[in-house]
Amino acid sequence: MGDLHSLPQRPLAPHVDDKGKLVLPPVPKSEPAELCKWLTAVLALDPEHPITEGVMAGVRGPNAHVVLRRLDAPPLAFEPAARINTPMRLVEDRSWQAIPSAGEVPPFKGAHCMQIAYVVRQLCGISQARTDEQETIGIVYSHLSRGIQVEGHTTYGSSAQRYEAVLALRDDPSGRRIGGLAYLIDAHTGELVIRVSDLETTARLHIGSSLSRGWLTARMELIGWTRCTIDGHAQPGRVGRQGPHARTHVYRGLLPQSDDDGAVTTGPHVSTP
């Protein structure tokens, strides 16, 4: 099952403690995006193809069939669901269904399997009751998990500041960006800013089909986001001498999050890739 120390270190990844025992990260609250992120990390899956949904079918109980759907990758299936509770069976199913870019399977024990089974069961129960709003939030989280977070820019400032913000969404001198994807955290408001074309790409991968005209904009408005155009000039001045120009269409808004009492609030709930 390999040496866990040889695995690439990722957010929420399992680690080995001072006694050489495998330790899983704390189990998240019952928020679909957090459950998906936890399972993606714990099962050492490629974060470019995160788990997006859990589905349970067939008879109720340990003989049910569980499918963990992933972004632009084959799903993980556990038939029956009880295989998740046995270390060697869990490792077997995970190993033979993973894509080549996945990490090495951690050396799970029985207690780890119990935690994983609990999170899978929570995710499947929530996914079955998901709403259009939850699905849309899932699309945004999928984008955040694949893209590069960019800070220090605002889409509300001067023409020159807007110009820099547009370039930050387009270009990446560091070379860290995955597939050209990025998102801003607006320095003035804390809002997330995502290019329309980039989120459309993620949405198509997330739902597994093409999008009808206006579908994504309607969904983003459902969760309180707005679609707008950001444009600016590098050197604003009199007409004819504004300097280089940059423009792009974006979605801008905040994601809901739960406070310690379980109440839903609104704020920049961001997952670092």
Backbone hydrogen bonds, N-H to C=O, Kabsch-Sander energy under -0.5 kcal/mol:
donor,donor_aa,acceptor,acceptor_aa,energy
4,L,2,G,-0.6
6,S,3,D,-1.9
7,L,4,L,-1.5
10,R,8,P,-0.5
13,A,10,R,-2.2
15,H,23,V,-2.3
17,D,21,K,-2.6
20,G,17,D,-2.1
23,V,15,H,-3.2
31,E,29,K,-2.7
34,E,31,E,-0.6
35,L,31,E,-2.5
36,C,32,P,-2.5
37,K,33,A,-2.2
38,W,34,E,-2.4
39,L,35,L,-2.4
40,T,36,C,-2.4
41,A,37,K,-2.1
42,V,38,W,-2.9
43,L,39,L,-2.4
44,A,41,A,-1.4
45,L,40,T,-2.6
49,H,46,D,-2.2
52,T,69,R,-2.9
53,E,69,R,-1.3
55,V,67,V,-2.7
57,A,65,H,-2.8
64,A,61,G,-1.9
65,H,57,A,-2.8
66,V,78,F,-2.2
67,V,55,V,-2.8
68,L,76,L,-3.2
69,R,53,E,-2.1
69,R,67,V,-0.7
70,R,73,A,-0.6
71,L,50,P,-2.3
72,D,70,R,-0.6
72,D,205,L,-0.8
73,A,70,R,-0.7
76,L,68,L,-2.3
77,A,75,P,-0.5
78,F,66,V,-2.9
79,E,77,A,-0.5
81,A,64,A,-2.9
82,A,62,P,-2.2
83,R,80,P,-1.6
84,I,81,A,-2.1
85,N,82,A,-1.4
86,T,83,R,-1.2
90,L,86,T,-2.8
91,V,87,P,-2.7
92,E,88,M,-2.2
93,D,89,R,-2.6
94,R,90,L,-2.6
95,S,91,V,-2.7
96,W,92,E,-2.0
97,Q,93,D,-0.8
98,A,94,R,-0.9
102,A,99,I,-2.1
103,G,44,A,-2.7
108,F,106,P,-1.9
113,C,109,K,-2.1
114,M,110,G,-1.8
115,Q,111,A,-1.6
116,I,112,H,-2.5
117,A,113,C,-2.9
118,Y,114,M,-1.9
119,V,115,Q,-2.2
120,V,116,I,-2.6
121,R,117,A,-2.5
122,Q,118,Y,-2.3
123,L,119,V,-2.6
124,C,120,V,-2.6
125,G,121,R,-2.1
126,I,122,Q,-2.1
127,S,123,L,-3.0
128,Q,124,C,-1.8
129,A,125,G,-0.6
129,A,126,I,-0.9
130,R,127,S,-1.3
135,E,131,T,-2.4
136,T,132,D,-2.3
137,I,133,E,-2.4
138,G,134,Q,-2.2
139,I,135,E,-1.7
140,V,136,T,-1.9
141,Y,137,I,-2.6
142,S,138,G,-2.2
143,H,139,I,-1.9
144,L,140,V,-2.4
145,S,141,Y,-2.2
146,R,142,S,-0.9
146,R,143,H,-0.7
147,G,143,H,-2.1
148,I,181,L,-1.0
150,V,183,Y,-2.5
162,R,158,S,-2.6
163,Y,159,S,-2.3
164,E,160,A,-2.0
165,A,161,Q,-2.0
166,V,162,R,-2.4
167,L,163,Y,-2.1
168,A,164,E,-2.1
169,L,165,A,-1.5
170,R,166,V,-1.3
171,D,167,L,-3.5
175,G,172,D,-1.7
179,G,177,R,-0.7
181,L,178,I,-1.6
183,Y,148,I,-2.0
184,L,193,V,-2.5
185,I,150,V,-1.9
186,D,184,L,-0.6
186,D,191,E,-3.1
187,A,153,H,-3.0
190,G,186,D,-2.4
192,L,253,G,-3.0
193,V,184,L,-2.1
194,I,251,Y,-2.5
196,V,249,H,-2.5
199,L,195,R,-2.3
200,E,196,V,-2.3
201,T,197,S,-1.6
202,T,198,D,-1.9
203,A,199,L,-2.7
204,R,200,E,-2.2
205,L,201,T,-1.7
206,H,202,T,-2.5
207,I,203,A,-2.5
208,G,204,R,-1.3
209,S,204,R,-0.8
215,W,212,S,-2.1
218,A,214,G,-2.2
219,R,215,W,-2.2
220,M,216,L,-2.7
221,E,217,T,-2.2
222,L,218,A,-1.4
223,I,219,R,-1.0
224,G,221,E,-1.5
225,W,220,M,-2.7
226,T,252,R,-2.2
228,C,250,V,-2.4
230,I,248,T,-2.9
231,D,229,T,-0.5
232,G,246,A,-2.1
234,A,244,P,-2.6
235,Q,242,Q,-1.6
241,R,238,R,-2.2
246,A,232,G,-2.3
248,T,230,I,-2.2
250,V,228,C,-3.0
251,Y,194,I,-3.0
252,R,226,T,-2.4
253,G,192,L,-2.0
255,L,267,G,-1.2
257,Q,265,T,-2.2
259,D,263,A,-2.6
262,G,259,D,-2.0
265,T,257,Q,-3.8
267,G,255,L,-1.9
269,H,267,G,-2.1
270,V,268,P,-1.0
272,T,270,V,-0.5
